[in-house]
């Protein structure tokens, strides 16, 4: 799941990015209303977390413009706690509203609710359940199983598996995995990708007869059924 955070406070944006990434989401950040509207207009996101008070154009203006072209769920963040402010935000097209300061656990719960609600209204063409051989992965409920056996994955392991699944049959380099899953520039001295692949493989493949996660020497990794 891909989330856009539009927040001008760098520290707060970094906090949200780190926390949501640890929950297994892919997160991009914009620090102004202009940048946020542009990113939300040209890219596909599963959810937008939008601060009300932004430089350039405020959150309500971003929301109003966005609603002309996108139906993506929007969670508004603001220090405005008055009832009339919440009503105004919801009437402008926000799907939910969270007043600062808030507990991160509450934000995660609201994000999950909005994503579940959105998944229920998607067209059948939008895939949320992936299958490869005896592997089944539910992207919305964030559950994976092989041969009916639940795979106990960490948030990062699930994100890694989800990316490999969405690109199944395509070789993904260590650089691409590092950028997409860890939101980091690849450093040849860092073995974070290899360690994560090894741990994922120990849960995904080792207990079963047929491997699905393959190493392509000198290129990267690919998830596919090679029967």
C-alpha positions as CSV (number, residue, x, y, z in Angstrom):
1,X,0.0,0.0,0.0
2,X,1.4,3.4,-1.0
3,X,0.7,6.5,1.1
4,X,1.4,10.2,0.5
5,X,2.1,12.4,3.5
6,X,1.6,16.1,2.9
7,X,3.1,17.8,6.0
8,X,5.2,21.0,6.1
9,X,6.8,20.3,9.5
10,X,9.9,18.3,8.6
11,X,10.2,16.6,12.0
12,X,6.5,15.6,12.0
13,X,6.7,14.3,8.4
14,X,9.8,12.3,9.2
15,X,8.0,10.8,12.2
16,X,5.0,9.8,10.1
17,X,7.2,8.4,7.3
18,X,9.3,6.3,9.7
19,X,6.4,5.0,11.7
20,X,4.2,4.1,8.6
21,X,7.2,2.5,6.9
22,X,7.8,0.3,9.9
23,X,4.1,-0.7,9.6
24,X,4.9,-2.0,6.2
25,X,3.6,0.9,4.0
26,X,5.4,2.6,1.2
27,X,5.5,6.3,2.0
28,X,6.3,9.4,0.0
29,X,6.4,12.9,1.5
30,X,5.6,16.4,0.3
31,X,6.3,19.5,2.4
32,X,4.0,22.0,0.7
33,X,0.5,22.1,-0.7
34,X,1.7,22.7,-4.2
35,X,4.0,19.7,-4.2
36,X,1.4,17.6,-2.5
37,X,-1.2,18.4,-5.0
38,X,1.2,17.7,-7.9
39,X,2.3,14.4,-6.5
40,X,-1.3,13.3,-5.8
41,X,-2.4,14.3,-9.3
42,X,0.4,12.5,-11.2
43,X,0.9,9.4,-9.1
44,X,-1.3,6.6,-7.8
45,X,-1.7,6.4,-4.0
46,X,-3.9,4.2,-1.8
47,X,-4.2,7.0,0.8
48,X,-3.3,10.6,1.3
49,X,-2.5,12.0,4.8
50,X,-3.0,15.7,4.5
51,X,-2.1,18.5,6.9
52,X,-4.5,21.5,7.0
53,X,-2.0,24.3,7.6
54,X,0.4,24.2,4.6
55,X,2.5,26.9,2.9
56,X,1.5,28.0,-0.6
57,X,-2.0,26.5,-0.6
58,X,-3.6,25.0,2.5
59,X,-4.9,21.5,2.9
60,X,-8.5,22.4,2.2
61,X,-7.5,23.9,-1.1
62,X,-5.4,20.9,-2.0
63,X,-8.3,18.6,-1.0
64,X,-10.8,20.6,-3.1
65,X,-8.6,20.5,-6.2
66,X,-7.8,16.8,-5.7
67,X,-11.4,15.9,-5.5
68,X,-11.9,17.0,-9.1
69,X,-9.7,14.3,-10.4
70,X,-9.1,11.7,-7.7
71,X,-11.2,9.6,-5.3
72,X,-8.3,8.5,-3.2
73,X,-9.1,8.4,0.6
74,X,-7.8,11.4,2.5
75,X,-7.1,11.6,6.2
76,X,-6.9,15.3,7.4
77,X,-4.5,16.2,10.2
78,X,-4.8,19.5,11.9
79,X,-4.5,21.4,15.2
80,X,-8.0,22.8,14.6
81,X,-10.2,20.9,17.1
82,X,-13.4,22.9,16.9
83,X,-16.5,21.0,15.7
84,X,-17.1,23.5,12.9
85,X,-13.6,23.0,11.6
86,X,-14.0,19.2,11.6
87,X,-17.3,19.6,9.8
88,X,-15.8,21.9,7.2
89,X,-13.0,19.4,6.6
90,X,-15.4,16.5,6.1
91,X,-17.7,18.6,3.9
92,X,-14.7,19.5,1.7
93,X,-14.2,15.9,0.9
94,X,-12.0,14.4,3.7
95,X,-12.7,10.8,4.6
96,X,-11.5,11.2,8.2
97,X,-10.1,13.8,10.5
98,X,-7.5,13.6,13.2
99,X,-6.7,16.4,15.6
100,X,-3.1,17.1,16.7
101,X,-1.5,16.0,18.9
102,X,-2.6,12.4,18.4
103,X,-1.4,8.9,19.3
104,X,0.4,7.2,16.4
105,X,-1.5,4.0,17.2
106,X,-4.8,5.9,16.5
107,X,-3.5,7.2,13.2
108,X,-2.5,3.6,12.1
109,X,-6.0,2.4,13.1
110,X,-7.7,5.1,11.1
111,X,-5.4,4.4,8.1
112,X,-6.3,0.7,8.2
113,X,-10.0,1.5,8.4
114,X,-9.8,3.8,5.4
115,X,-7.8,1.3,3.4
116,X,-10.3,-1.5,4.1
117,X,-13.2,0.8,3.2
118,X,-11.5,1.8,-0.1
119,X,-10.7,-1.8,-0.9
120,X,-14.4,-2.7,-0.6
121,X,-15.3,-0.2,-3.3
122,X,-12.6,-1.0,-5.8
123,X,-13.4,-2.6,-9.1
124,X,-12.6,-6.3,-9.6
125,X,-9.8,-5.2,-11.9
126,X,-7.8,-4.0,-8.9
127,X,-6.0,-6.9,-7.4
128,X,-5.8,-7.3,-3.6
129,X,-5.3,-11.1,-3.5
130,X,-2.3,-12.6,-5.1
131,X,-1.6,-16.3,-5.8
132,X,1.5,-18.0,-7.0
133,X,1.5,-21.8,-6.9
134,X,0.4,-22.6,-3.3
135,X,1.2,-19.1,-2.0
136,X,-1.7,-16.8,-1.3
137,X,-1.2,-13.2,-0.1
138,X,-4.0,-10.8,0.9
139,X,-2.7,-7.3,0.5
140,X,-5.5,-5.6,2.4
141,X,-5.4,-7.8,5.5
142,X,-1.7,-8.2,5.2
143,X,-1.8,-12.0,5.5
144,X,0.2,-14.6,3.7
145,X,0.0,-18.4,3.6
146,X,1.4,-21.4,1.7
147,X,-0.5,-24.6,1.4
148,X,-3.0,-23.2,3.9
149,X,-0.2,-22.6,6.5
150,X,0.0,-19.0,7.8
151,X,3.4,-17.3,7.3
152,X,4.4,-15.2,10.3
153,X,6.1,-12.2,8.6
154,X,7.4,-9.0,10.0
155,X,6.1,-5.7,8.4
156,X,9.3,-5.4,6.4
157,X,9.2,-9.0,5.2
158,X,5.6,-8.6,4.1
159,X,6.5,-5.4,2.2
160,X,9.4,-7.2,0.5
161,X,7.1,-10.1,-0.4
162,X,4.4,-7.7,-1.6
163,X,6.8,-5.9,-3.9
164,X,8.2,-9.2,-5.4
165,X,4.6,-10.4,-5.9
166,X,3.5,-7.3,-7.7
167,X,6.5,-7.7,-10.0
168,X,6.4,-11.5,-10.1
169,X,8.4,-12.9,-13.0
170,X,10.6,-9.8,-13.1
171,X,14.1,-9.6,-11.6
172,X,14.4,-6.9,-9.0
173,X,17.9,-5.6,-8.2
174,X,19.1,-5.0,-4.7
175,X,19.1,-1.2,-5.4
176,X,15.4,-1.3,-6.4
177,X,14.5,-3.3,-3.3
178,X,16.4,-1.0,-1.0
179,X,14.7,2.1,-2.5
180,X,11.2,0.6,-2.6
181,X,11.1,-1.3,0.8
182,X,13.5,0.6,2.9
183,X,13.3,4.0,1.3
184,X,17.1,4.2,1.2
185,X,19.8,4.7,-1.4
186,X,21.6,1.5,-1.9
187,X,25.0,1.2,-0.2
188,X,27.2,-1.7,-1.4
189,X,28.5,-2.0,2.2
190,X,25.1,-2.6,3.5
191,X,23.7,-6.2,3.5
192,X,20.2,-5.3,4.7
193,X,18.6,-6.6,1.5
194,X,20.5,-9.9,1.6
195,X,19.6,-10.4,5.3
196,X,15.9,-9.7,4.6
197,X,15.8,-12.0,1.6
198,X,17.4,-14.8,3.7
199,X,14.9,-14.3,6.5
200,X,11.9,-14.2,4.0
201,X,13.2,-17.3,2.3
202,X,13.4,-19.2,5.6
203,X,9.7,-18.7,6.1
204,X,8.5,-18.7,2.5
205,X,10.5,-21.5,0.9
206,X,12.5,-23.6,3.4
207,X,9.5,-25.4,5.0
208,X,8.1,-26.3,1.6
209,X,9.1,-28.6,-1.3
210,X,9.2,-26.0,-4.1
211,X,11.1,-22.7,-3.8
212,X,9.4,-19.6,-5.2
213,X,12.0,-16.9,-4.4
214,X,15.0,-17.2,-6.6
215,X,18.4,-15.5,-6.8
216,X,19.6,-14.4,-10.2
217,X,23.3,-14.1,-9.9
218,X,24.7,-10.6,-10.6
219,X,21.2,-9.2,-11.1
220,X,18.9,-9.6,-8.1
221,X,15.9,-11.6,-7.1
222,X,12.7,-12.9,-8.6
223,X,9.5,-14.5,-7.3
224,X,8.0,-17.0,-9.7
225,X,6.8,-20.6,-10.0
226,X,9.4,-22.5,-12.0
227,X,7.5,-25.8,-12.4
